[in-house]
Amino acid sequence: PGGIKTAVARNATVADGQDAQSFAEFFDKHMAIHSPEMAAATIIGAVDKGRARVVIGWEAKALDVLARAIGPAYQRVIALAVSKFFPWA
């Protein structure tokens, strides 16, 4: 799923040496852009249509397309983006 406004980031564990609170605050402020209701409606719609797979949010769809287009190399692209744009990287 993409950035859904739930407590996932606040309850997530992070790598040693990383600040969980900063990660959670950044996620809540910048990445949690979809409501749980929107995610639920999307999931229910996919189930109604018999889809085995559903991706929530435009950003998750973009990442999915990238991963399918360039394969495992997408991880290097994402790592580079994270190192440039995320404050805790």
DRENTORKOL-3810 file (N, C-alpha, C; in nm, 4 decimals):
REM DRENTORKOL-3810
@n.u->0.0822; n.v->-0.1211; n.w->0.0000; ca.u->0.0000; ca.v->0.0000; ca.w->0.0000; c.u->0.0852; c.v->0.1256; c.w->0.0000
@n.u->0.0250; n.v->0.2309; n.w->-0.0415; ca.u->0.0917; ca.v->0.3599; ca.w->-0.0363; c.u->0.0780; c.v->0.4192; c.w->0.1026
@n.u->0.0879; n.v->0.5504; n.w->0.1118; ca.u->0.0822; ca.v->0.6184; ca.w->0.2406; c.u->-0.0593; c.v->0.6331; c.w->0.2915
@n.u->-0.1005; n.v->0.5430; n.w->0.3781; ca.u->-0.2350; ca.v->0.5447; ca.w->0.4342; c.u->-0.2272; c.v->0.5964; c.w->0.5772
@n.u->-0.3189; n.v->0.6855; n.w->0.6127; ca.u->-0.3200; ca.v->0.7483; ca.w->0.7444; c.u->-0.3645; c.v->0.6495; c.w->0.8514
@n.u->-0.2693; n.v->0.5678; n.w->0.8967; ca.u->-0.2921; ca.v->0.4739; ca.w->1.0060; c.u->-0.1756; c.v->0.4870; c.w->1.1030
@n.u->-0.1759; n.v->0.4061; n.w->1.2062; ca.u->-0.0695; ca.v->0.4109; ca.w->1.3066; c.u->0.0492; c.v->0.3223; c.w->1.2708
@n.u->0.0554; n.v->0.2736; n.w->1.1482; ca.u->0.1622; ca.v->0.1815; ca.w->1.1083; c.u->0.3000; c.v->0.2421; c.w->1.1336
@n.u->0.3241; n.v->0.3624; n.w->1.0884; ca.u->0.4565; ca.v->0.4231; ca.w->1.1042; c.u->0.4884; c.v->0.4495; c.w->1.2510
@n.u->0.3883; n.v->0.4882; n.w->1.3289; ca.u->0.4131; ca.v->0.5147; ca.w->1.4706; c.u->0.4452; c.v->0.3874; c.w->1.5482
@n.u->0.4016; n.v->0.2736; n.w->1.4963; ca.u->0.4248; ca.v->0.1463; ca.w->1.5645; c.u->0.5363; c.v->0.0634; c.w->1.5005
@n.u->0.5991; n.v->0.1167; n.w->1.3975; ca.u->0.7026; ca.v->0.0423; ca.w->1.3249; c.u->0.8344; c.v->0.0413; c.w->1.4013
@n.u->0.9108; n.v->-0.0631; n.w->1.3787; ca.u->1.0472; ca.v->-0.0644; ca.w->1.4309; c.u->1.1379; c.v->-0.0076; c.w->1.3220
@n.u->1.2486; n.v->0.0465; n.w->1.3635; ca.u->1.3444; ca.v->0.1037; ca.w->1.2689; c.u->1.4810; c.v->0.0422; c.w->1.2938
@n.u->1.5708; n.v->0.0618; n.w->1.2014; ca.u->1.7060; ca.v->0.0071; ca.w->1.2130; c.u->1.7784; c.v->0.0689; c.w->1.3317
@n.u->1.8727; n.v->-0.0059; n.w->1.3853; ca.u->1.9547; ca.v->0.0455; ca.w->1.4954; c.u->2.0168; c.v->0.1782; c.w->1.4562
@n.u->2.0150; n.v->0.2714; n.w->1.5486; ca.u->2.0745; ca.v->0.4020; ca.w->1.5237; c.u->1.9803; c.v->0.5009; c.w->1.4569
@n.u->1.8597; n.v->0.4562; n.w->1.4210; ca.u->1.7632; ca.v->0.5446; ca.w->1.3575; c.u->1.6625; c.v->0.5927; c.w->1.4616
@n.u->1.6053; n.v->0.7087; n.w->1.4389; ca.u->1.5099; ca.v->0.7681; ca.w->1.5319; c.u->1.3677; c.v->0.7356; c.w->1.4876
@n.u->1.3024; n.v->0.6468; n.w->1.5604; ca.u->1.1668; ca.v->0.6031; ca.w->1.5262; c.u->1.0686; c.v->0.7199; c.w->1.5283
@n.u->1.0833; n.v->0.8105; n.w->1.6230; ca.u->0.9919; ca.v->0.9237; ca.w->1.6344; c.u->1.0015; c.v->1.0147; c.w->1.5120
@n.u->1.1219; n.v->1.0430; n.w->1.4670; ca.u->1.1403; ca.v->1.1273; ca.w->1.3480; c.u->1.0803; c.v->1.0610; c.w->1.2249
@n.u->1.1021; n.v->0.9302; n.w->1.2118; ca.u->1.0451; ca.v->0.8564; ca.w->1.0999; c.u->0.8934; c.v->0.8662; c.w->1.1022
@n.u->0.8335; n.v->0.8405; n.w->1.2179; ca.u->0.6873; ca.v->0.8437; ca.w->1.2303; c.u->0.6320; c.v->0.9823; c.w->1.1992
@n.u->0.6966; n.v->1.0865; n.w->1.2506; ca.u->0.6504; ca.v->1.2234; ca.w->1.2252; c.u->0.6608; c.v->1.2580; c.w->1.0771
@n.u->0.7706; n.v->1.2187; n.w->1.0136; ca.u->0.7867; ca.v->1.2455; ca.w->0.8711; c.u->0.6800; c.v->1.1722; c.w->0.7910
@n.u->0.6574; n.v->1.0450; n.w->0.8225; ca.u->0.5554; ca.v->0.9667; ca.w->0.7522; c.u->0.4185; c.v->1.0323; c.w->0.7676
@n.u->0.3816; n.v->1.0654; n.w->0.8907; ca.u->0.2504; ca.v->1.1266; ca.w->0.9157; c.u->0.2336; c.v->1.2587; c.w->0.8417
@n.u->0.3399; n.v->1.3381; n.w->0.8376; ca.u->0.3304; ca.v->1.4712; ca.w->0.7772; c.u->0.3382; c.v->1.4691; c.w->0.6246
@n.u->0.4215; n.v->1.3829; n.w->0.5684; ca.u->0.4492; ca.v->1.3902; ca.w->0.4247; c.u->0.4021; c.v->1.2710; c.w->0.3419
@n.u->0.3881; n.v->1.1572; n.w->0.4038; ca.u->0.3601; ca.v->1.0381; ca.w->0.3240; c.u->0.2207; c.v->0.9805; c.w->0.3449
@n.u->0.1616; n.v->1.0022; n.w->0.4600; ca.u->0.0290; ca.v->0.9482; ca.w->0.4890; c.u->-0.0759; c.v->1.0377; c.w->0.4226
@n.u->-0.0989; n.v->1.0130; n.w->0.2952; ca.u->-0.1847; ca.v->1.1032; ca.w->0.2175; c.u->-0.3210; c.v->1.0436; c.w->0.1840
@n.u->-0.3412; n.v->0.9152; n.w->0.2138; ca.u->-0.4682; ca.v->0.8504; ca.w->0.1804; c.u->-0.5410; c.v->0.8115; c.w->0.3083
@n.u->-0.6716; n.v->0.8287; n.w->0.3076; ca.u->-0.7509; ca.v->0.7925; ca.w->0.4252; c.u->-0.7690; c.v->0.6407; c.w->0.4313
@n.u->-0.7884; n.v->0.5880; n.w->0.5516; ca.u->-0.8176; ca.v->0.4455; ca.w->0.5637; c.u->-0.9460; c.v->0.4090; c.w->0.4886
@n.u->-1.0401; n.v->0.5022; n.w->0.4847; ca.u->-1.1661; ca.v->0.4770; ca.w->0.4140; c.u->-1.1428; c.v->0.4601; c.w->0.2634
@n.u->-1.0546; n.v->0.5419; n.w->0.2078; ca.u->-1.0213; ca.v->0.5306; ca.w->0.0657; c.u->-0.9549; c.v->0.3969; c.w->0.0379
@n.u->-0.8630; n.v->0.3574; n.w->0.1260; ca.u->-0.7948; ca.v->0.2295; ca.w->0.1090; c.u->-0.8950; c.v->0.1146; c.w->0.1173
@n.u->-0.9849; n.v->0.1210; n.w->0.2136; ca.u->-1.0852; ca.v->0.0160; ca.w->0.2289; c.u->-1.1754; c.v->0.0073; c.w->0.1064
@n.u->-1.2189; n.v->0.1219; n.w->0.0561; ca.u->-1.3050; ca.v->0.1228; ca.w->-0.0630; c.u->-1.2313; c.v->0.0636; c.w->-0.1834
@n.u->-1.1044; n.v->0.0955; n.w->-0.1975; ca.u->-1.0240; ca.v->0.0413; ca.w->-0.3075; c.u->-1.0110; c.v->-0.1101; c.w->-0.2952
@n.u->-0.9865; n.v->-0.1572; n.w->-0.1751; ca.u->-0.9725; ca.v->-0.3008; ca.w->-0.1515; c.u->-1.1051; c.v->-0.3730; c.w->-0.1780
@n.u->-1.2139; n.v->-0.3176; n.w->-0.1273; ca.u->-1.3453; ca.v->-0.3789; ca.w->-0.1491; c.u->-1.3794; c.v->-0.3829; c.w->-0.2973
@n.u->-1.3491; n.v->-0.2739; n.w->-0.3690; ca.u->-1.3721; ca.v->-0.2708; ca.w->-0.5131; c.u->-1.2926; c.v->-0.3781; c.w->-0.5856
@n.u->-1.1689; n.v->-0.4001; n.w->-0.5443; ca.u->-1.0853; ca.v->-0.5027; ca.w->-0.6066; c.u->-1.1394; c.v->-0.6420; c.w->-0.5776
@n.u->-1.1853; n.v->-0.6639; n.w->-0.4547; ca.u->-1.2426; ca.v->-0.7938; ca.w->-0.4187; c.u->-1.3691; c.v->-0.8193; c.w->-0.5009
@n.u->-1.4541; n.v->-0.7171; n.w->-0.5131; ca.u->-1.5772; ca.v->-0.7296; ca.w->-0.5924; c.u->-1.5478; c.v->-0.7666; c.w->-0.7373
@n.u->-1.4346; n.v->-0.7178; n.w->-0.7889; ca.u->-1.3964; ca.v->-0.7447; ca.w->-0.9279; c.u->-1.3148; c.v->-0.8731; c.w->-0.9411
@n.u->-1.2890; n.v->-0.9416; n.w->-0.8301; ca.u->-1.2141; ca.v->-1.0672; ca.w->-0.8335; c.u->-1.0648; c.v->-1.0507; c.w->-0.8547
@n.u->-1.0133; n.v->-0.9348; n.w->-0.8261; ca.u->-0.8692; ca.v->-0.9125; ca.w->-0.8437; c.u->-0.7923; c.v->-0.9778; c.w->-0.7298
@n.u->-0.6846; n.v->-1.0436; n.w->-0.7647; ca.u->-0.6009; ca.v->-1.1101; ca.w->-0.6649; c.u->-0.5013; c.v->-1.0130; c.w->-0.6023
@n.u->-0.4850; n.v->-0.8978; n.w->-0.6647; ca.u->-0.3828; ca.v->-0.8026; ca.w->-0.6206; c.u->-0.4376; c.v->-0.6617; c.w->-0.6354
@n.u->-0.4081; n.v->-0.5771; n.w->-0.5366; ca.u->-0.4505; ca.v->-0.4375; ca.w->-0.5438; c.u->-0.3393; c.v->-0.3506; c.w->-0.4866
@n.u->-0.3195; n.v->-0.2360; n.w->-0.5501; ca.u->-0.2181; ca.v->-0.1410; ca.w->-0.5046; c.u->-0.2917; c.v->-0.0140; c.w->-0.4637
@n.u->-0.2608; n.v->0.0365; n.w->-0.3450; ca.u->-0.3314; ca.v->0.1522; ca.w->-0.2898; c.u->-0.2496; c.v->0.2786; c.w->-0.3100
@n.u->-0.3052; n.v->0.3751; n.w->-0.3812; ca.u->-0.2427; ca.v->0.5064; ca.w->-0.3955; c.u->-0.1564; c.v->0.5203; c.w->-0.5188
@n.u->-0.1522; n.v->0.6436; n.w->-0.5691; ca.u->-0.0759; ca.v->0.6713; ca.w->-0.6915; c.u->0.0730; c.v->0.6464; c.w->-0.6728
@n.u->0.1256; n.v->0.6764; n.w->-0.5537; ca.u->0.2688; ca.v->0.6593; ca.w->-0.5307; c.u->0.3066; c.v->0.5110; c.w->-0.5262
@n.u->0.2198; n.v->0.4287; n.w->-0.4705; ca.u->0.2453; ca.v->0.2850; ca.w->-0.4693; c.u->0.2340; c.v->0.2282; c.w->-0.6109
@n.u->0.1418; n.v->0.2819; n.w->-0.6891; ca.u->0.1278; ca.v->0.2377; ca.w->-0.8279; c.u->0.2526; c.v->0.2753; c.w->-0.9079
@n.u->0.3061; n.v->0.3952; n.w->-0.8835; ca.u->0.4273; ca.v->0.4376; ca.w->-0.9539; c.u->0.5449; c.v->0.3473; c.w->-0.9171
@n.u->0.5589; n.v->0.3141; n.w->-0.7903; ca.u->0.6666; ca.v->0.2256; ca.w->-0.7467; c.u->0.6489; c.v->0.0865; c.w->-0.8072
@n.u->0.5251; n.v->0.0396; n.w->-0.8136; ca.u->0.4966; ca.v->-0.0901; ca.w->-0.8736; c.u->0.5366; c.v->-0.0923; c.w->-1.0206
@n.u->0.5025; n.v->0.0132; n.w->-1.0939; ca.u->0.5397; ca.v->0.0220; ca.w->-1.2356; c.u->0.6922; c.v->0.0247; c.w->-1.2502
@n.u->0.7587; n.v->0.1027; n.w->-1.1658; ca.u->0.9052; ca.v->0.1099; ca.w->-1.1705; c.u->0.9669; c.v->-0.0276; c.w->-1.1458
@n.u->0.9201; n.v->-0.0965; n.w->-1.0434; ca.u->0.9747; ca.v->-0.2280; ca.w->-1.0102; c.u->0.9513; c.v->-0.3277; c.w->-1.1232
@n.u->0.8358; n.v->-0.3218; n.w->-1.1858; ca.u->0.8068; ca.v->-0.4147; ca.w->-1.2954; c.u->0.8876; c.v->-0.3787; c.w->-1.4208
@n.u->0.9149; n.v->-0.2496; n.w->-1.4388; ca.u->0.9862; ca.v->-0.2059; ca.w->-1.5592; c.u->1.1355; c.v->-0.2357; c.w->-1.5541
@n.u->1.1970; n.v->-0.2123; n.w->-1.4372; ca.u->1.3433; ca.v->-0.2285; ca.w->-1.4318; c.u->1.3887; c.v->-0.3419; c.w->-1.3408
@n.u->1.2944; n.v->-0.4138; n.w->-1.2830; ca.u->1.3292; ca.v->-0.5287; ca.w->-1.1996; c.u->1.3999; c.v->-0.4889; c.w->-1.0713
@n.u->1.4875; n.v->-0.5748; n.w->-1.0220; ca.u->1.5538; ca.v->-0.5495; ca.w->-0.8939; c.u->1.6333; c.v->-0.4192; c.w->-0.8883
@n.u->1.6681; n.v->-0.3626; n.w->-1.0018; ca.u->1.7426; ca.v->-0.2361; ca.w->-1.0023; c.u->1.6620; c.v->-0.1225; c.w->-0.9400
@n.u->1.5300; n.v->-0.1412; n.w->-0.9285; ca.u->1.4489; ca.v->-0.0348; ca.w->-0.8684; c.u->1.4949; c.v->-0.0055; c.w->-0.7259
@n.u->1.5503; n.v->-0.1056; n.w->-0.6580; ca.u->1.5956; ca.v->-0.0853; ca.w->-0.5205; c.u->1.7082; c.v->0.0175; c.w->-0.5134
@n.u->1.7972; n.v->0.0166; n.w->-0.6112; ca.u->1.9048; ca.v->0.1171; ca.w->-0.6143; c.u->1.8469; c.v->0.2561; c.w->-0.6386
@n.u->1.7483; n.v->0.2650; n.w->-0.7263; ca.u->1.6842; ca.v->0.3940; ca.w->-0.7553; c.u->1.6176; c.v->0.4478; c.w->-0.6293
@n.u->1.5451; n.v->0.3631; n.w->-0.5590; ca.u->1.4766; ca.v->0.4054; ca.w->-0.4366; c.u->1.5781; c.v->0.4423; c.w->-0.3288
@n.u->1.6838; n.v->0.3647; n.w->-0.3139; ca.u->1.7875; ca.v->0.3958; ca.w->-0.2144; c.u->1.8496; c.v->0.5324; c.w->-0.2418
@n.u->1.8746; n.v->0.5635; n.w->-0.3682; ca.u->1.9299; ca.v->0.6941; ca.w->-0.4045; c.u->1.8311; c.v->0.8052; c.w->-0.3704
@n.u->1.7040; n.v->0.7839; n.w->-0.4023; ca.u->1.6017; ca.v->0.8846; ca.w->-0.3719; c.u->1.5892; c.v->0.9060; c.w->-0.2210
@n.u->1.5906; n.v->0.7988; n.w->-0.1462; ca.u->1.5801; ca.v->0.8089; ca.w->-0.0003; c.u->1.6976; c.v->0.8866; c.w->0.0557
@n.u->1.8176; n.v->0.8580; n.w->0.0062; ca.u->1.9357; ca.v->0.9270; ca.w->0.0590; c.u->1.9328; c.v->1.0765; c.w->0.0303
@n.u->1.8617; n.v->1.1176; n.w->-0.0749; ca.u->1.8559; ca.v->1.2589; ca.w->-0.1098; c.u->1.7394; c.v->1.3328; c.w->-0.0440
@n.u->1.6285; n.v->1.2633; n.w->-0.0223; ca.u->1.5070; ca.v->1.3330; ca.w->0.0184; c.u->1.4576; c.v->1.3063; c.w->0.1603
@n.u->1.5089; n.v->1.2055; n.w->0.2261; ca.u->1.4588; ca.v->1.1740; ca.w->0.3583; c.u->1.5601; c.v->1.2164; c.w->0.4639
@n.u->1.5159; n.v->1.2880; n.w->0.5655; ca.u->1.6078; ca.v->1.3478; ca.w->0.6620; c.u->1.6852; c.v->1.2484; c.w->0.7477
@n.u->1.6375; n.v->1.1302; n.w->0.7665; ca.u->1.7051; ca.v->1.0343; ca.w->0.8530; c.u->1.7990; c.v->0.9426; c.w->0.7756
@n.u->1.8071; n.v->0.9563; n.w->0.6457; ca.u->1.8910; ca.v->0.8659; ca.w->0.5652; c.u->2.0385; c.v->0.8947; c.w->0.5871
END
